Amino acid sequence: MNTVILIGPMDLEIKSNQQKEKTTNENLTTRQIGFTLIEIVFAVLILSISVVTLLGLQSSATARALRDREGKIAMLAARTLLSAIEKKTNPEALSRSRQGSYQEIKNLLLPDSEFQFDLSDRIPSKQTNAKLDNDFYVTLEISFIDLPKIGERALKRIDLTLYRPWELTNPIFNGVYYIPADDVGSVR
């Protein structure tokens, strides 16, 4: 801070010059405290881009979790059908290829059986069985394979495919199962 000793009329001029400088400095400081419109626009633009990116990541993570859950349910449904094939309650059902809803194919493979599959204990959801009954379209293709030195039609190849009913071009699950034509086989 400058100390001024007043001696005469010249001192008044120095004092007024110092007051002008002080006022100018205060005006500059006040002006520099605020933000310009351009700065605010860029700040809002950066924030909005960040929020949109985070929302996109959140939605893709949710979609992936739902797709994985659906794949898990499809895998369990396929296991149910393959277990029914091993059970061989209705060998007539495996004489030709079949297609239909999950519930139709399951009832065909296990008619009037006490051997029932309940997936609701494996996947916690109130609507698991309703989802399995209504949401999967199943194709069960049966073909026979001839094996040299064993005989014709010695091996059954079972192609099991599960689809979403509204998207029959993209399977959720696709598996191939081999069994001997007259006995229960093993998964390959």
Contacts in CASP RR format, 6 or more apart in sequence:
PFRMAT RR
TARGET T0000
AUTHOR 0000-0000-0000
METHOD contacts of the structure
MODEL  1
MNTVILIGPMDLEIKSNQQKEKTTNENLTTRQIGFTLIEIVFAVLILSIS
VVTLLGLQSSATARALRDREGKIAMLAARTLLSAIEKKTNPEALSRSRQG
SYQEIKNLLLPDSEFQFDLSDRIPSKQTNAKLDNDFYVTLEISFIDLPKI
GERALKRIDLTLYRPWELTNPIFNGVYYIPADDVGSVR
2 18 0 8 1.000
4 11 0 8 1.000
4 14 0 8 1.000
4 15 0 8 1.000
4 18 0 8 1.000
5 11 0 8 1.000
6 12 0 8 1.000
6 15 0 8 1.000
35 43 0 8 1.000
69 123 0 8 1.000
70 164 0 8 1.000
70 172 0 8 1.000
71 172 0 8 1.000
71 173 0 8 1.000
72 123 0 8 1.000
73 119 0 8 1.000
73 123 0 8 1.000
73 128 0 8 1.000
73 131 0 8 1.000
73 132 0 8 1.000
74 136 0 8 1.000
74 162 0 8 1.000
74 172 0 8 1.000
74 173 0 8 1.000
75 173 0 8 1.000
76 119 0 8 1.000
76 122 0 8 1.000
76 123 0 8 1.000
77 102 0 8 1.000
77 119 0 8 1.000
77 132 0 8 1.000
77 136 0 8 1.000
77 162 0 8 1.000
77 173 0 8 1.000
78 160 0 8 1.000
78 162 0 8 1.000
78 173 0 8 1.000
78 175 0 8 1.000
80 106 0 8 1.000
80 117 0 8 1.000
80 119 0 8 1.000
81 102 0 8 1.000
81 105 0 8 1.000
81 106 0 8 1.000
81 109 0 8 1.000
81 138 0 8 1.000
81 140 0 8 1.000
81 160 0 8 1.000
82 160 0 8 1.000
82 177 0 8 1.000
82 187 0 8 1.000
83 117 0 8 1.000
84 106 0 8 1.000
84 109 0 8 1.000
84 110 0 8 1.000
84 115 0 8 1.000
84 117 0 8 1.000
85 94 0 8 1.000
85 109 0 8 1.000
85 158 0 8 1.000
85 177 0 8 1.000
85 179 0 8 1.000
86 179 0 8 1.000
86 184 0 8 1.000
86 185 0 8 1.000
87 109 0 8 1.000
87 110 0 8 1.000
87 113 0 8 1.000
87 115 0 8 1.000
88 94 0 8 1.000
88 184 0 8 1.000
89 109 0 8 1.000
89 110 0 8 1.000
89 111 0 8 1.000
89 113 0 8 1.000
89 115 0 8 1.000
90 108 0 8 1.000
90 109 0 8 1.000
90 110 0 8 1.000
90 111 0 8 1.000
93 108 0 8 1.000
93 109 0 8 1.000
94 109 0 8 1.000
94 142 0 8 1.000
94 156 0 8 1.000
94 158 0 8 1.000
95 142 0 8 1.000
96 142 0 8 1.000
97 139 0 8 1.000
97 140 0 8 1.000
97 141 0 8 1.000
97 142 0 8 1.000
98 105 0 8 1.000
98 108 0 8 1.000
98 138 0 8 1.000
98 139 0 8 1.000
98 140 0 8 1.000
98 142 0 8 1.000
99 105 0 8 1.000
99 137 0 8 1.000
99 138 0 8 1.000
99 139 0 8 1.000
99 140 0 8 1.000
100 137 0 8 1.000
100 138 0 8 1.000
100 139 0 8 1.000
101 133 0 8 1.000
101 134 0 8 1.000
101 136 0 8 1.000
101 137 0 8 1.000
101 138 0 8 1.000
101 165 0 8 1.000
102 132 0 8 1.000
102 133 0 8 1.000
102 135 0 8 1.000
102 136 0 8 1.000
102 137 0 8 1.000
102 138 0 8 1.000
102 162 0 8 1.000
103 132 0 8 1.000
103 133 0 8 1.000
103 134 0 8 1.000
104 138 0 8 1.000
105 138 0 8 1.000
105 140 0 8 1.000
106 117 0 8 1.000
110 116 0 8 1.000
118 129 0 8 1.000
119 128 0 8 1.000
119 129 0 8 1.000
119 132 0 8 1.000
120 128 0 8 1.000
120 129 0 8 1.000
125 131 0 8 1.000
134 165 0 8 1.000
135 164 0 8 1.000
135 165 0 8 1.000
136 162 0 8 1.000
136 163 0 8 1.000
136 164 0 8 1.000
136 165 0 8 1.000
136 172 0 8 1.000
137 162 0 8 1.000
137 163 0 8 1.000
137 164 0 8 1.000
137 165 0 8 1.000
137 168 0 8 1.000
138 160 0 8 1.000
138 161 0 8 1.000
138 162 0 8 1.000
138 163 0 8 1.000
139 159 0 8 1.000
139 160 0 8 1.000
139 161 0 8 1.000
139 163 0 8 1.000
140 158 0 8 1.000
140 159 0 8 1.000
140 160 0 8 1.000
141 158 0 8 1.000
141 159 0 8 1.000
141 161 0 8 1.000
142 156 0 8 1.000
142 157 0 8 1.000
142 158 0 8 1.000
143 156 0 8 1.000
143 157 0 8 1.000
143 159 0 8 1.000
144 152 0 8 1.000
144 153 0 8 1.000
144 154 0 8 1.000
144 155 0 8 1.000
144 156 0 8 1.000
144 157 0 8 1.000
144 181 0 8 1.000
145 153 0 8 1.000
145 154 0 8 1.000
145 155 0 8 1.000
145 156 0 8 1.000
145 157 0 8 1.000
145 178 0 8 1.000
146 152 0 8 1.000
146 153 0 8 1.000
146 154 0 8 1.000
147 154 0 8 1.000
147 155 0 8 1.000
153 181 0 8 1.000
154 180 0 8 1.000
154 181 0 8 1.000
155 178 0 8 1.000
155 179 0 8 1.000
155 180 0 8 1.000
155 181 0 8 1.000
156 178 0 8 1.000
156 179 0 8 1.000
156 180 0 8 1.000
156 181 0 8 1.000
157 176 0 8 1.000
157 177 0 8 1.000
157 178 0 8 1.000
158 176 0 8 1.000
158 177 0 8 1.000
158 178 0 8 1.000
158 179 0 8 1.000
159 174 0 8 1.000
159 175 0 8 1.000
159 176 0 8 1.000
159 177 0 8 1.000
160 173 0 8 1.000
160 174 0 8 1.000
160 175 0 8 1.000
160 176 0 8 1.000
160 177 0 8 1.000
161 171 0 8 1.000
161 173 0 8 1.000
161 174 0 8 1.000
161 175 0 8 1.000
162 171 0 8 1.000
162 172 0 8 1.000
162 173 0 8 1.000
162 174 0 8 1.000
163 170 0 8 1.000
163 171 0 8 1.000
163 172 0 8 1.000
164 170 0 8 1.000
164 172 0 8 1.000
176 188 0 8 1.000
177 187 0 8 1.000
177 188 0 8 1.000
178 185 0 8 1.000
178 186 0 8 1.000
178 187 0 8 1.000
178 188 0 8 1.000
179 185 0 8 1.000
179 186 0 8 1.000
END
